[in-house]
Amino acid sequence: MTTPRPPAEIITHKPYQIINNKQQDVTDEFLLGAKKTLALALDNNCMAAIMTERSPSCGNSMIYDGSFSGKKIVGMGVTASLLKENGIQVFNQYQIELLESFLKGLE
């Protein structure tokens, strides 16, 4: 995917459908990115990840609702969900203190 790229939102979950604001289906690109991220995390024995909240890929508690109206809903992005399903804790940029607590618990 290009950077920068048009905003994208999850339209449906499992099976996922993700479209950008130009109405282009970008589901395959997001799923490939999620799989590559998981492989990299597993290869490096990651136990936690910090990801960007509200992203269709990285959101760990809130994402946009798929209407491109700015409305947020409870949910997870595809990468955050895949990491969590594989035992990797996912935190967002507003949860640094929770991450610190998680890491202290590992000591």
N, C-alpha and C positions, 0 to 999 in steps of 0.2 A: 504494500500500500504506500501511497505517496505521503510525504510530509511537507507542508500541511495537507490535510485531507478534509473532504466535506464531513460535517457532523453526521454521525450514524446513531441509530437507536434500535433496541431490540423490539421487534413487533410481536413475536411469539417465542415462547420457551419450550424447549424439548418436544418436538424438534424446534431448534432455533431458526428464526428468520430475522435477519438484521438488514435494514436498508439505510441508505444515506438520504440526506435531504434533497437529493436529485432523483430519488425513487429508484436508485440502482441497488440491486441485491448484492450485499457484501458479506453474506453469511460465510461462504467458503473461506474468505480471507481471514475473518475473525476466528473461525474454528482452527485453521492452520496455525495462526499465531498462538492460540491457546495451547495447542499440542506441542509446539516448539518451545514455548515457555515452560510447560510442565517437564519436558525432557531435559531442558537446561537446569531447572530447579532440582530434579531428581539426580542428575549427573553430579551436581555440586552439593548434595546432601542438605539442601535448604530446609529449614524448619519453619520459616516465616517469610512473608513478603509484604512490602509496603506498596500499595497501589492507589491509583487516583479514584476517589469516590465519584459516583454518578456516571462513570464511563461504561459503555456497553461491553467493554472487555474487562475492566479492572474494578468496577464498583463492587464493594463488599457488603453494603447494607442498603444503599439507595441507588436507583438508576432512573433515567428518564422513562416515561411511560410509553414511548413509541409514537406519540402524536406530534412531536416536534413543537410542542406548545410551551415547553419549559416545566411542565408538571412532572414531579418526581413521585416514585412509588417505592415501596420496600422490594428489594430484589438484589440479585447479584449478576455481575457481568460474566461472560462465558469463561474468561481466563481465571477470574477469582473463584468461580464455582468449581472449575476443574482442579485447581490447586487444592481447594478445601476438600473435595472428594478424595484426594490422594494424600490427605493428612498434613498438608502444609497450611499453617495458620495465615490468614490474610488480614492485614490491617490497612486502614487508609491514612491519608496525610493528617487527619485530625485525631488519630488514635496512637500517637507516639508514646504517651504514658502507658497505655495498655500494652503496647509492644515491649516497653521496658520492663513492665511487670512480668510479662510472659517470659522474657529472656532471663530475668532474675530467678524465676521458678525452675529454669533449666540448670542452674548452677549447683 
